[in-house]
Amino acid sequence: MNQQWGPKVEDSEIGPDLLESWALHYLGRYASSAENLRRVLKRRVHRRSPDDVPAAAPLIDALVARYRESGLLDDAAYATARVHSLHRRGESMRAMRARLAAKGVAAADVAEAVSCLRATAPDPDLEAACAFARRRRLGPFRRAAADHARELGAFARAGFSRRVAEAVLACIDVAAVEALARGEPD
């Protein structure tokens, strides 16, 4: 699938206007960190004209710096929003940190976003594990016979600790999982 972003131009016409068009189109569709936008634009230039990547790099850096100064790109806000979104989806804290690091978010911004999440939830990993079990139909959400080792493996691959996985899998019904997610005692 060949998707065009912005006006069609010749290879030699990669300049600030085209880069800005690509950047605004991307940011109109996706939330992004500064480093991720930089990577996206460099890939876009490379696809259009591999020889122009070195010449476009300073233009891309200037564009990203300008967007950061204007507030269009805010890594801290991006990290906070992404952490809350991934938490609701059932991602472990470990997986969230890895995803944000892959998007080029600074460790300090990730730590701040995680601490904001910890302030709103007593045990965010346990809440996320309950959502993960619901989404993947594990534990009391399963339809078939239980394979404890397979379910533990799924939790481990998702980045959850054995303690958290065992707590969710020990629940006897859906109501118990919901109570566990809310932090209510047995």
HELIX and SHEET records of a PDB file:
HELIX    1   1 ASP A   11  GLU A   13  5                                   3    
HELIX    2   2 PRO A   16  ARG A   29  1                                  14    
HELIX    3   3 ALA A   34  ARG A   48  1                                  15    
HELIX    4   4 PRO A   50  ASP A   52  5                                   3    
HELIX    5   5 VAL A   53  SER A   70  1                                  18    
HELIX    6   6 ASP A   75  ARG A   89  1                                  15    
HELIX    7   7 MET A   93  ALA A  102  1                                  10    
HELIX    8   8 ALA A  107  THR A  120  1                                  14    
HELIX    9   9 PRO A  124  ARG A  136  1                                  13    
HELIX   10  10 GLY A  139  PHE A  141  5                                   3    
HELIX   11  11 HIS A  148  ARG A  157  1                                  10    
HELIX   12  12 ARG A  162  LEU A  169  1                                   8    
HELIX   13  13 VAL A  174  ARG A  182  1                                   9    
END                                                                             
